[in-house]
Amino acid sequence: MPALHLLTLFRFLHAADTHIDSPLEGLDIYDGAPVDALRGATRAAFENLVRLALDEKVDFLLLAGDVYDGDWKDFSTGLFFTRQMARLKAAGIPVYLIAGNHDAASVLTRRLSLPDNVQVFSTRVAETRLLDGLPVAIHGRGFPHRAVPENLALDYPARQPGRFNIGLLHTSLTGAPGHDAYAPCSLADLAGKGYQYWALGHVHQPQVVARAPWVVYPGNSQGRHIREAGARGCRLVTVGDDLEVVDAEFRALDVVRWARLEVDISGINPLAEVYTRIGAELAGAAAAAEGRLLAVRVVLTGVSDLHAALKRDLPGLRAECINQAQRVPDGLWIETVEVRTAPRQNLADLAARDDLTRIVLETLEQAAIGELAVPVEIGDLLKILPAELRDDVEADLAPSRRADLLDDVRGILLSALERGEG
């Protein structure tokens, strides 16, 4: 049975990885696209964070690294941040922040003075800040350089008795997919400090890693590409009069949401019905985004007689998906369209047709279960391609995408064989 808390002692917001002015990736411009909303997404999400702090009248705000995406192109990024901090200062809300790998001390060459409600932790040594009027001790240290291979948590100060102790740390813990191993440490390292709450940054996927003590990644405040799909935001943490966490509620801040939308078209024919199905799925996804602009990757799946036709006209398919998206009242952006369907073919009958067809099918099967190597000739060709073309081709040939490439080639060959094109 959960403990009864007679009194909420204080509340705070825990955010990280706001990456102010980071561009959103993988969004091709097309007619009618909401370009301005996309360019300003990270700033708008940060404004939502400040508005939430003001609306909820929190006692303080924690920023666990990577406030910025890197060195400022000009001073407008810093001026935007100081303007938001001044809004919090006017409401009497202090802010405690550490530098992460993207805004490490060695990365930012431009500086602006900050309002005195903003407390920035040292990048040379872990230190403790005590809050006026609240039994809170915040321990933290920022990144001096972009790459920090050592375990910073081991040198964090001892807990302060009679206070709610918070560890503010930018770390990959023991490792996370898609993230560099910075300031690595274990859960045992964190628990050994005796703090009640670890406010982490660096990993962009929102998650509560542990509850005894609380170890939390709030995630980034705004998804920036399809690999950061789903809601993005911060944590609103409530602490009871027993100096224990009552709740760490996720609050969404994002203004653009990414989604990978799989549409099963098995048994659907003709193409017009496929487009109708895509339109219905897009409308449902837009409703789930609750008024936010939605960037969607449409992925067609299933066994379909239309497989070859869809593969042959990907530009037309994408244009039709954009056409369907434009009919949805809430904003939709088609990031890309993938055809991951399978042809409805009798491979045994095809293989029995002639020896050449059988050899082609066997070769495709061996490639599907083996290691797909890039021929030397392809490497030589890449060397003479213009840089803008070479980057795209190399991305398609990357090990993580070779299976998809093989699937495309397999579909094209099987379609040609079925039509008797040799």
N, C-alpha and C positions, 0 to 999 in steps of 0.2 A: 504494500500500500504506500503511495507516495507521501512524503512528508508534507505537513501543513505549514504554510508560510503565512504568518500573521501580518507581515508587512513587507512590501517591496521596498528594499533599501535604496536601490538605484538601478538605472538602465543605461546601456551604452550601445553604440553601433560599431560593428567590426566589419571593415571593408578592406579590400586589397586589389592590386592589379587593375587599377582604373585605366592605366595606359592612355592618359589624356592626349588627344590628337593622333592616336594610332589610326592608320587607314584601315577600312574594312577591305578584305581580300576576296578575289574571285568573283567580283560582280562586274560583268560586262555592261557597258552603257548601251541602252537601246531607247527607241522613241517612247517618251512618256515615263521614263524611269525617274523615281524620286531622288535625284542626285543630291540635293541639298540635305535631305534628311539623313542620307547615308554618310555624307562627309562630316556632319556634326554629331554623329551618334555618341561618341565617347564623351563629348562635352555635355550633351543632354543627359546622359546617364549619371554623370557626376553631379549635375544640377539636381537630379532626382534624389541623389544621396543626401545632399545638403537640405533639400526641402523635407525629406523624411526626418532628418535630425531635428529640424525646427518644428515640424508638426507633432512629433512624438515627445518633444521637450526632453531629449536625452541628456544625461549628465556629462557625457564626453563621447568623442569619436576616435576610433583607432584606425590607422591606415598602415597595413602591414607590407609596405613596399611596392615598388613599381607604380607609383603615382603617375609618373611620366613614361613614355614609350622609348625614351632615349634623349639624346641632346636636343635642345630646342632649335627649330629652324630659325625662329626669331623670338622676341620677347612676348609675343601674344599668348603663348602657352602659359608662361609664368604669370602674366597679368590676369589671365582667366582664373588660375588657381588662387592667387592672392585675393581676388575679388570674392570668390566663394568663401574663403576663410574669414574675410571681413564680415560677411553675413552671419557666420557662426559667432564671431566675436561680439557682434551687436546683441546676440541672444545669450551671451555668457556661457557658450559651449566651448570648452577647451578641446584641442586636437593633439594627438600624439602619433608621430609617424616615424618610420624607419625607411632607409633607402634599400631598394632591392637591386637585382642585377641590371635592370634596364635604366635605373636612375642612380647608380652607384656614384660615390664621390668623384671617381676618376672619369666618369662618363659625362656629367653635366659641366659644360664650360661656361654657361651663363648663369647668373644668380640674381635674385631679387630678395630684398629683405621681406620677412614674413610678419604678419600681425603677431602681437605678443601672446595671443591665445594658442599659438601653434608651437609645440615642443618637439624638436627634432633630436633624436638620439644620436649619440656619438657613433662614428664608424670605426673608431680605434679600440674601444673597450666597451663591454656591456655595462650599463648603468641603470639606476633605479630612480623613478620619479614618483613622489608621493603627492596625492591630490589634496588640495585644501578642502576641508569640510566633509571628506568622505574617507572611510577606512580602506583605501585602495593603494596598492603599490604596483606600478607598471615597470617591468624590466625589459630592456631591449638593447639592440645594437644593429646599426645599419651596415650595408656592404661598402667597404672602401674601394673595391674593384668589381668589375663585371663578373669575374669568376672567383668564387670563394670555395675552395675545396675542403677547408677544415670545418670541424664540428664546432660551431659557435655556441651551441647550447651548453656545452660542458663548462664554459666560463661565466654563465649567467649567475647573478648574485643569489645568495640564499634567500628563502622566503622571509617575509616580514610577519612575525606573529601578530595575530589579532587584526589582520588586514586581508582583503581579497587580493590575491596575487595573480597578476597577469603577465604572461611571457609573450612579448611581441617579437616575432621571428619570421624571416623570409627563408624558406627551406624547402627542399624536395623530399624531406624525411629520408626513407631508405630507397627512394627512387619512384618516379612516376612516368608513365608513357608520354612521350611528346615534350618532356621537360628536361633540361640539363640538370645534372646532379650538383646542386649548389647547397652549401652549408648542410651536408648530410648528417642526419642523426636518427636515433631510434626512439620509439615510444617509451622505452625504459629510461632513456636519457632525460626525456621530458618529465616523466612521472617522478624521477628521482629528485627533482627540484622542489616538489611539494606545492607547486602552484595550483590554484583552482581552475585556471583557464589559460590555454595556449592559443593566442590569436595569430594564426599562420597566414602566410602569403606565398605566392609563386605557382602553386598548382591551380589551374583555372577552373577545374571541375568542382562545383560546390559539394561539400561533404563534411559530415561529422565523423572524424576518424575514431574518436574514443570519447567516453563520458566520465571516466574516472582516472585521471582528471579529464576535463573537456579539452579536446584537441580538435580544432575546427579550421577548415579552409572555407571562407565565404564564397570563393570563386571570383572570377573577374566580373566587373559591373556591367560590361557590354561585350557580348560575343562578337568576334571579329572575322570569323570565317566558318565554313560548314563543319569543321572539326570541333567547334564550340557551340553546338546546337543545344536548344532548350533554354529554359529560364536562367537569367544571370542577375546577380544582385549582391546582397549583403546579409548580415545577421544582426537582428535586434535581440540583445541579450538582457535578460532580467535576473537580478540577483536579490535573494531574500535576506531577511534580517539575521539569518544564521550564516551568512557569508557563503552560501551555496547557490549554484546556478538553478534558477527555477525553469527557465526556458531559453533557447537560442533559436528564435524564429527566423526562417528565411524570408526576406522581403525582396521582391523583384524590382530592379532598377532599369533594366534594358529598354531601349526604345525601338531597336531592331532585333527581331528574334530569328534565329536560323533553325531550319527544320529539314530533315531528310524524309521525303514523303514517298513511301513505296506503294505503288498502284499495281495490283494483281489484275492482269487482263486475260487470264486463262479463259478460253471459250468465248471471248468477246469478238464479234465480227459484225459489220464492217468497221473501217477506221472511224467513221462518224461516231459509233458507239464508244470506241476507245476514248475519243475526245470528250464525250459526254461524261464518262467515268472520271477522267482526269479533272474536269471542271467541278464535279461534285466533291471530289477529294480535296481539291484546293479550297473550296468554300468551307469545308469542315475544319481544315487546318487554320484558315484565317480566323474563324470564330474562336478557336482554342487559344489564339494569340492575344485575345482580349484587347483589340484595338491597336495593337502594335503593328508596325510595318513588318511583314514576314518575308524573309529571303528563303526560298524553297529550292531544294534539289529534288527534282522529280525523277524517280527510279521506277521504270516499268519492269515488272517481273511476271513469271508464269510461263506456261507452255502455250505458244500461240502460232496460228497459221499466218499471222501478220509479221512474224519475226523478221523475215528478209526485207519486207517493204519498209518497216520501221528503221532498220539498219541502213538501208540505201538512202533514206531521206531524213537524216538527223536535223539539218537546218529547217526543213519544213515542219518537222515534229516540234522543234523548239519554238518556232513561230506560232504554231497552233496552241502550245502551252501558254505562251505569253498572251495570246488572244483570249484564252479561257480565264487567265488571271485578271485581265482587264475588266471582266464582267463581275468580279467579286467586289462588293462595296468597300471592304477593308483593304488596305494597301497590301499588294503582293508583288514580289520581285522574283522572277525565275532565275536562279543562280546558274543552273545548267540542267540538262536532261540526259539521263543515261538509259540505255536499253539493255536490260539484263534478263531479257526473255530467252527462252529456248525454243528452237524450231520443233514442230511436230513432224518428226521424220522417222522412218524405219531404217535404221543404220544397217541392219543385217541385209535388207534387200539392196541397199545401195552398194554394200561391200561385195555382194554376189554378182554385181553387174559386169565388172571387168577387173583385171589385175591392177591397173593404175589407180582406180578408185579405191580398191582395197588397201593399197599401199599408203595412199593419202590419209585414209581414215585411221590406219594403224599408227601412222606418224603423229597425227593429232592426238590420239589417245596416249601415246608415250610422252608427248610434250606436256600433257595435262597432269601426269603423275610424276614427272621428273623435274629436274632443275632446268629452267629455261635460261639459256645463256644468250648473250648478245653476240652475234657474229662479228668477227674482226672487221669485215667490210663496212658494217654499220658504224663502228668506231672511227674508221678512216673518213667516212662520209660526214660525220658530225664535225670533224676538224675544219672542214671547208664551208660549212653552213654559216650564214650570218648569225650573230649572237642572239638576236631576238627569236630566230627560228630554232637555233640549237637548244636554248633553254626549254622550250616547249617539248621538243622531241626527247631530250634527256629526262624530263619529268615523266613522260609516258613510258620510258624504258626503265625507270627506277624499279628496284626489286619489289617494292610494295604495290606496283601497278602492273607488273608484267602479266599476272594472272588475268586481269581485266582485258589487257591487250590481246592475249591469246584467245580469250573468249570471243572478242570481236572478230579476229581472224578466222576462228573456227566457224562462226556463224556465216561469214561471207563465203567461205569455201564450201560449206555444206549446202548453202543456198544455190551456189553455182553448179555443184554436182547434181543436185536434185533437178535443176532445170536443163541438165544435159549440156552445160557450157564447156565441160572438159577442164 
